[in-house]
Amino acid sequence: MPRHGLGPSFAASPPENYERYFVPAIGEPVATELLRAAALRPGERVLDVGCGTGIVSRLAAEAVGSEGSVAGLDVEPGMLAVARSATVGAGIEWIEASAESIPLPDESVDVVLCQMSLQFVPDRARALEEMRRVLVPGGRFVLNVPGPKASFFEPLSEALARHVSPEAAAFVERVFSLHDVDQLTALLEGAGFRDVSVEAGEIELSLPPPKDFLWQYVAATPMAGILMEAGEAERKNLEREVVAAWRDYEVDDGMEMGQRIVVARAHR
């Protein structure tokens, strides 16, 4: 069933839109860098925590091959439903559970991956302890988080607060809320990880044109419901302000922007 009111028509659920729009534009490029940092080997057992619709899990399954195994864990059943439909026959196990309570035995996986999701976990320390618990001795943990918020996203955050609601703007802020190198180092060391290394870099992203990306991004997130409840005038004002601000990022066939990504590596 189409979703109307958010610019073009979108799928009924944010997870479907996430897979269709967010993954190609942002999720897959960032996941490719995460997998490069993880350096997975054939035959390894991998757990992808906060897997969303499964882009990291899919890339990991390719890397470890048929002799390895991959499980993707997420607390949102809608995300997992899309992940399952996108990976029929891939042999990936999908687990509905929170990062703070992983239903796997101690020392049962070789590598734990966590892409752009720890910032949304209520109890980060507990989640990291759980991720360490399921790793074998010497097992690897690789995490990435975005932030601080690139100037590109500032007009979106400001326009949401002005024309829609503080709640809508708060989601954008939360996306970029965990990026301090010292804070991440302390969290990992506090959870018992060793050989902790946290580094920041920047990834260049190629995005759709301003209006298209605005509504694709909104429709793929919890902001979709909030924007659907807003009036048409508020949506038009949001679109006008954000699209005008994003003209500075336009290239021939879309937009280009850079976002700082923090990557953490550690061992059990």
N, C-alpha and C positions, 0 to 999 in steps of 0.2 A: 504494500500500500504506500503510495507516495506521501511524503511530508511536504505540505505547502506552507508558505509564509516566510521561508528562509531563502529569499532570492529564488533560485531555481528549485525544482522539485527534487527531493532526496528520498532515500530509502526510509522505511518506518523507524529504524532503530539506529542510535548512534554507533553501536558496534559495526553494523554493516557499512555505515559511512566511514568509520575509522579505517576499515580494511580497504575500502575503495579509494579513499582520498588521502588520508593521513599517511598510510603506510608507504605508498609510492613517493610522496613528496618529502617526508621526514623520517618515518619509521625505518624504512629499508636502508637509506644511506647511513643513518646512525648505527643500525644493526650491523651493517657491513664492517664498520670500524670497530664495533665491539667484538665481533668474531675474529678480526685481525689481532686484536689485543689478547684474545683468549687462546689463540693458536691451538685449536682443537686437533686431536689426532684420531685416526681411524680406530674404532673399537671402544672409545671412551663412553662412559655413562654421564649424561648431562641433565641437569635440572635447570629449567628456565623459570625463574620466579617473577610473578607479575607479567605473565606472557602476553596478555591482551589477546589479539586475534592471531598471534603465533608467528610473526615474522622471524624472530630470533630462533624459535624452535625449528622452523623450516630450514633456515640456513645451517643450524647446528646439525640437523639430521643429514644434510648433504655432506657435512664435514666428517662426521663420525662413521658414516656408511652403515651397511647392513649388519656389521658385527658390533656396532655400538648401539646405544639406546638414548632416547630423548623423552623427557616428560616436561610438559608445560603446565604451570600452576597459576591459577588466578582466582580471585574471590568473586568475580562477576560472571554469572552463568551466561549472560548474553554475549560476552566476549568469547567464552569457550565454545558456544554454539557456532559462532562464525569461524573460529579456529578449526573446529571439527569439519565443517563443510568445505573448508579450503584445503584440507589435507587428507581427504579420503584415500586410504591405501598407503599412506606414508609411514604408518607404524609408530606414530607419536602418541604417547599416553597423555591424556588431558585430565587434570586434577582440579576439582573445585574446592579450594581451601584458602585460608588466609596465610600470609607469609609468616605470621606469628605462631602458627600451629601447622607445621608441614607434616602430613600423614605418611612419612617415609621412615624406614628404620635408620638408626645410627650408622654412619660410615657406609652409605649405600650408593653414593655417586662420586664420580671423579672430578666433576667441574660443576659449579653453580654459576649461572649467569643471571644478571638482573639489570634490565634496561629501562631507564627513565620511569621508575615506579617506586623506588624507596621513599621518595618525598611524599607519596600519598599514604604511606603506611602509618597507622596511628602510633604503634609502639616499635620504633625503628630498632632500638637496642635488642628487643626480644626477637624481632625478625632476623637480625644478623646472627644472633646466637643459634637460632634454628637452622639457618643456612650453613653455619659452621658445623653444627651437630651432624648433618646428613653427609658431610664430606668425609672421604677416607683420609687418614693421616697423610699429609703432604698434598692433599687435593687443592685445586685452584678455585679461587673466587674472583670474578670480574664483574664490575658494576660500572654503569655510567649514569650521570645525571646532567641536565642542562642548567646553565646559569652562570653568572647572573643574567637577568632578562636582557636580551639584545634591544637596542634602541628601536629596532623594527617593530617589536611588540608593544612599545609604549603607547602609541596612538590607539591601539585596540583596547588596552587596559583602561586608558583615560576615557575613551568614548563609551565603553561599557558602563563605567561608573556614572558617567554624566547622563546617559540616555536610557539605560536599562535598570541596573541595580548594583549595589556594592557586592552582592552575592556573585553576580556574573563576573565582575572584575576580579573578585577574590580567586576564582579558579585559575585565571591567567597567572596571578601572583604565586599561587601554590605550585604551579608547574616548575617554577624557577626558584623554589624556596630552599633547596638543599644543594649548595654548590661550594661552600667554603672548604678549602683543602684541609685546614687544621681540624675543622669540625668532623669531616669525614674520616680523617686519620684517627681521631680520638674514638669515634664510634666503632671503627673496625678493631682497633686495638682493645677497646673495652669489651668487645664481644669475644676476645681471645684469639683473633687472627694474628699471624706472624708475617714477617716479610712484607709489611704493608707499604704500598707505593701508590701515591695519589698525584695525578698530573692533570693539568688543564691544557686543552688545545681548542682549536676552532675548526668547525666544519662549514664548508660552503654549501648552501642549499639552493637548488633550482626549484622555484615554485610557480604555480599557475598565475595568471594575471590577477590584479588586486581584487576585483569584485568576486571572481570565481573562488580565490583562495579564502577570502573572508568567510563566505557562507559554507565552503567545504570544511574549514577548520571548526566553525561553530557547530555544524551539523554532526561532527564526529566526536563531540565532547558533551559533558553534562550541561553545558550552556544551551544546548538545543532546546530543552524544555523551557528554560527561562525565557529565551527569545521568542518561543511560540506564544507565551503568555503576554509578551509585551505588545503594545499597540503598533499599528502600521507606521505611524508617524515616528515612533521611537526607532524602529528598524531602519527606516529611511534615513534618519539623522545619523545613526550609527554608520550605515553604509557610506553616506556622503563624506563624513569626516575621515573614516579609515581609508577609504579608497583614495581620497585626495592626498593623505599623508604618505601612502605607499607608492605614489607616482615616482618618488625619488629612487625607488628600487627596481623600476621597470627596465627590462631589456626587450629585445625584439619579440620574443614569444612568451613572456611571463615576467617573473621577478627573480632576482638573485640577492641573497643575504647571507651573512655569517652569524653563527651562534656558537658561543663558548660551550664546550662539553668537557666535563670532568670525568676522568676514568680512574677507577681504583682497582688495584690488583693486590691479592693477598693469598696466603696459603694457610691451611689448617695446621 
